[in-house]
Amino acid sequence: SRHFVKQSAQALAKLMNRSFADVDLVAIYVDGIIVAKHHIIAAIGVDAQGAKHVLGLASGSSENARVVKDLLASLAERGVDLNVPRLWVIDGSKALRSAIEQRCGDAAKVQRCRIHKTRNVTERLPKDKAHQVRWVMTQAFKLDAVKGKAKLKDLARQLKAQHPDAAASVIEGLDEMFTITELGISGELARSLSTTNVIESPNSVVRRVSGRVTNYKSADMAVRWTAAGFLEAQKSFRKLRGHAQMNSLINALRPKVQSLKKAA
């Protein structure tokens, strides 16, 4: 109806016009979701106190370089300084990774989602082998960076002969699977920063809100209703699990800034 079209359009405008100039975003999660077969990229930020903020949405896949760049440009226009050191938690999209590198340079520390990686590897394997490989990868992620990478490289060597695609997937982006480990983050905060679940968890609310629509006429319509769903979900957002350790992440990302603050 016209009322719901207006309501969802207002929700999207509200979401995409919010300024974050005064919000110290320490980590940003970016991932793709699917609503009624339409691909949508979502971004959620976490501030220094562990509070979550829905930053924006864009219509299209995270593999679409133009869509990704437009989303990052939108964040910059709304006060997110992309030159400030922060952690980016992303899926395995090469376009997304490239866009972050181009816009943020060395300021960006990228953590690849371990759940996405494990899924990408195991879906290339028969079920019996997939179960074993999933266990090995889970154990590797619990180790320090050197031992964890070595364990995964050994796994890739074992898979290469019979499952070359899975072996290649294990190795691809390997260093960025251990970014948080190398930053010295552990415990509950490490678990929160190792996956894009922060974006996937509001999906139940998105599905409930968007489920009111029986026929999506366009991708723009899907984005409008997804915006309404995320804004509804944000009302019940809790702080990031492990947020009490946020200072350890901030110190690791911005050691010079923290040293100057202490000196002052």
PLY file of the C-alpha trace (Angstrom):
ply
format ascii 1.0
element vertex 264
property float x
property float y
property float z
element edge 263
property int vertex1
property int vertex2
end_header
0.00 0.00 0.00
1.03 3.62 -0.32
1.30 3.89 3.45
3.82 1.04 3.70
5.78 2.33 0.70
6.06 5.72 2.41
6.91 4.12 5.75
9.70 1.94 4.34
11.09 4.83 2.27
11.25 6.96 5.42
13.03 4.16 7.26
15.68 3.90 4.54
16.15 7.68 4.41
16.51 7.81 8.20
19.10 5.06 8.10
21.15 6.47 5.23
21.15 10.08 6.46
22.46 9.51 9.98
25.78 11.15 10.78
28.53 9.27 12.61
30.98 12.14 12.84
30.85 12.04 16.64
30.94 8.25 16.99
34.29 6.54 17.53
33.83 3.39 15.46
36.48 0.86 16.38
35.18 -2.04 14.29
32.96 -2.25 11.21
31.25 -5.41 10.02
30.24 -5.69 6.35
28.37 -8.67 4.95
25.79 -9.58 2.35
22.27 -10.77 3.10
19.54 -12.00 0.78
15.95 -10.78 0.98
13.49 -12.38 -1.44
16.38 -13.34 -3.75
17.71 -9.76 -3.74
21.31 -9.26 -2.59
21.89 -6.49 -0.07
25.11 -5.36 1.63
24.79 -4.31 5.26
27.28 -2.50 7.50
27.20 -2.38 11.30
29.71 -0.46 13.40
30.83 -0.97 16.99
31.99 2.02 19.01
34.60 2.25 21.76
32.05 1.30 24.41
30.88 -1.77 22.49
27.56 -0.29 21.32
26.38 -1.35 17.85
25.20 1.04 15.14
23.51 0.17 11.84
25.62 2.19 9.40
23.99 1.55 6.07
22.64 -0.72 3.35
23.24 -1.01 -0.37
21.47 -2.96 -3.07
23.76 -5.53 -4.66
26.28 -8.24 -3.92
29.51 -7.72 -1.97
31.24 -9.03 -5.11
30.04 -5.95 -7.00
32.88 -3.44 -6.80
30.70 -0.44 -7.65
28.14 -1.25 -4.95
30.87 -1.72 -2.34
32.59 1.56 -3.24
29.28 3.42 -3.10
28.60 2.05 0.39
32.04 3.13 1.64
31.60 6.54 0.00
28.29 6.92 1.81
29.97 6.17 5.15
32.66 8.76 4.43
30.05 11.38 3.51
28.28 10.77 6.82
31.31 11.37 8.99
33.12 8.03 9.12
36.80 8.92 8.70
38.12 5.99 6.68
41.71 6.94 7.53
41.24 6.17 11.22
42.71 2.79 12.21
39.95 0.26 12.84
39.09 -3.40 12.38
36.96 -4.46 9.40
35.23 -7.83 9.74
34.12 -9.02 6.32
33.11 -12.04 4.27
35.45 -13.42 1.61
34.52 -10.91 -1.10
37.52 -9.82 -3.17
35.70 -6.67 -4.33
34.97 -5.68 -0.74
38.53 -6.33 0.35
39.91 -4.34 -2.58
37.59 -1.39 -1.91
38.61 -1.25 1.76
42.27 -1.30 0.78
41.77 1.50 -1.75
39.75 3.75 0.57
41.40 3.01 3.92
44.94 1.90 3.08
47.07 0.82 6.02
44.50 2.15 8.49
42.36 -0.92 7.89
43.01 -4.18 9.70
40.88 -6.84 8.04
39.55 -9.95 9.76
37.95 -12.46 7.42
34.88 -14.23 8.78
35.92 -17.68 9.96
32.43 -19.09 9.55
32.32 -18.00 5.91
35.77 -19.48 5.33
34.91 -22.81 6.92
31.69 -22.97 4.91
33.51 -22.13 1.67
35.95 -24.98 2.26
33.56 -27.66 3.48
30.94 -27.10 0.77
33.57 -28.32 -1.69
33.93 -31.63 0.14
31.84 -34.80 0.58
29.88 -34.83 3.85
32.09 -37.30 5.72
35.25 -35.36 4.83
33.60 -32.00 5.51
32.89 -32.90 9.13
36.54 -33.77 9.77
37.87 -30.66 8.01
35.46 -28.40 9.91
36.85 -29.77 13.19
40.47 -29.25 12.09
39.78 -25.65 11.04
37.99 -24.90 14.31
40.98 -26.17 16.27
43.41 -24.18 14.12
41.58 -20.94 14.87
42.11 -21.54 18.60
45.90 -21.56 18.21
48.32 -18.65 18.00
48.80 -17.20 14.53
51.98 -19.10 13.64
50.70 -22.51 14.75
47.22 -21.89 13.38
48.46 -20.97 9.92
50.82 -23.95 9.92
47.95 -26.29 10.80
45.80 -24.93 7.97
48.66 -25.12 5.47
49.13 -28.75 6.45
45.41 -29.33 5.96
45.62 -27.78 2.49
48.49 -30.10 1.56
46.43 -33.10 2.66
43.44 -31.98 0.59
45.30 -30.89 -2.54
45.49 -34.26 -4.33
41.80 -35.20 -4.20
40.13 -31.87 -3.41
42.23 -29.08 -5.00
39.40 -26.50 -4.88
38.95 -26.98 -1.14
42.73 -26.84 -0.61
42.95 -23.55 -2.51
40.09 -22.12 -0.46
41.89 -23.00 2.80
44.97 -21.01 1.76
43.19 -18.05 0.15
43.26 -15.04 2.50
44.98 -17.13 5.19
46.76 -14.25 6.93
43.52 -12.33 7.42
41.95 -15.28 9.20
44.28 -14.52 12.12
44.25 -10.71 12.24
42.57 -10.54 15.65
44.95 -13.20 16.97
47.96 -11.15 15.88
46.40 -8.07 17.49
46.41 -9.96 20.78
42.62 -10.21 21.10
41.34 -13.28 22.93
38.36 -14.65 24.81
34.78 -13.49 24.23
35.81 -10.41 22.26
37.85 -12.53 19.84
34.85 -14.75 19.23
32.70 -11.69 18.50
35.26 -10.24 16.10
36.02 -13.44 14.21
32.70 -13.69 12.36
30.07 -11.45 10.75
27.34 -12.90 13.00
26.68 -9.40 14.31
25.01 -8.68 10.97
23.34 -12.05 10.61
21.74 -12.00 14.07
19.20 -9.21 13.28
18.04 -11.22 10.27
15.15 -12.77 12.19
13.70 -9.29 12.74
14.40 -8.39 9.11
12.60 -11.53 7.98
9.64 -10.75 10.24
9.33 -7.18 8.99
10.03 -7.93 5.34
7.79 -11.00 5.53
4.82 -8.66 5.46
5.56 -8.20 1.77
4.39 -11.03 -0.47
5.68 -9.64 -3.76
8.88 -7.64 -4.02
8.67 -5.64 -7.24
12.29 -4.45 -7.19
15.59 -4.57 -5.38
14.96 -1.03 -4.09
11.79 -2.26 -2.43
13.76 -5.05 -0.73
16.32 -2.53 0.54
13.58 -0.27 1.95
12.00 -3.10 3.93
15.38 -4.38 5.06
16.14 -0.90 6.41
12.89 -0.99 8.36
13.86 -4.39 9.75
17.35 -3.30 10.82
16.04 -0.17 12.51
13.53 -2.30 14.40
16.26 -4.78 15.35
18.53 -1.98 16.54
16.05 -1.12 19.29
17.01 -4.34 21.07
20.72 -4.34 20.23
22.95 -5.26 23.13
26.57 -4.31 23.46
29.07 -6.50 21.65
29.94 -9.60 23.63
33.34 -9.10 25.20
32.97 -5.30 25.06
34.75 -5.00 28.41
37.92 -5.84 26.46
37.45 -3.10 23.84
40.40 -1.14 25.18
42.70 -4.02 24.22
41.49 -3.70 20.62
41.82 0.08 20.64
45.36 -0.13 22.06
46.34 -2.67 19.41
44.89 -0.62 16.55
46.05 2.81 17.72
49.13 2.38 19.91
50.58 5.82 19.10
47.31 7.60 19.87
46.94 5.79 23.16
50.54 6.59 24.14
49.95 10.30 23.48
46.77 10.24 25.60
48.65 8.64 28.50
51.46 11.18 28.20
48.96 14.05 28.23
0 1
1 2
2 3
3 4
4 5
5 6
6 7
7 8
8 9
9 10
10 11
11 12
12 13
13 14
14 15
15 16
16 17
17 18
18 19
19 20
20 21
21 22
22 23
23 24
24 25
25 26
26 27
27 28
28 29
29 30
30 31
31 32
32 33
33 34
34 35
35 36
36 37
37 38
38 39
39 40
40 41
41 42
42 43
43 44
44 45
45 46
46 47
47 48
48 49
49 50
50 51
51 52
52 53
53 54
54 55
55 56
56 57
57 58
58 59
59 60
60 61
61 62
62 63
63 64
64 65
65 66
66 67
67 68
68 69
69 70
70 71
71 72
72 73
73 74
74 75
75 76
76 77
77 78
78 79
79 80
80 81
81 82
82 83
83 84
84 85
85 86
86 87
87 88
88 89
89 90
90 91
91 92
92 93
93 94
94 95
95 96
96 97
97 98
98 99
99 100
100 101
101 102
102 103
103 104
104 105
105 106
106 107
107 108
108 109
109 110
110 111
111 112
112 113
113 114
114 115
115 116
116 117
117 118
118 119
119 120
120 121
121 122
122 123
123 124
124 125
125 126
126 127
127 128
128 129
129 130
130 131
131 132
132 133
133 134
134 135
135 136
136 137
137 138
138 139
139 140
140 141
141 142
142 143
143 144
144 145
145 146
146 147
147 148
148 149
149 150
150 151
151 152
152 153
153 154
154 155
155 156
156 157
157 158
158 159
159 160
160 161
161 162
162 163
163 164
164 165
165 166
166 167
167 168
168 169
169 170
170 171
171 172
172 173
173 174
174 175
175 176
176 177
177 178
178 179
179 180
180 181
181 182
182 183
183 184
184 185
185 186
186 187
187 188
188 189
189 190
190 191
191 192
192 193
193 194
194 195
195 196
196 197
197 198
198 199
199 200
200 201
201 202
202 203
203 204
204 205
205 206
206 207
207 208
208 209
209 210
210 211
211 212
212 213
213 214
214 215
215 216
216 217
217 218
218 219
219 220
220 221
221 222
222 223
223 224
224 225
225 226
226 227
227 228
228 229
229 230
230 231
231 232
232 233
233 234
234 235
235 236
236 237
237 238
238 239
239 240
240 241
241 242
242 243
243 244
244 245
245 246
246 247
247 248
248 249
249 250
250 251
251 252
252 253
253 254
254 255
255 256
256 257
257 258
258 259
259 260
260 261
261 262
262 263
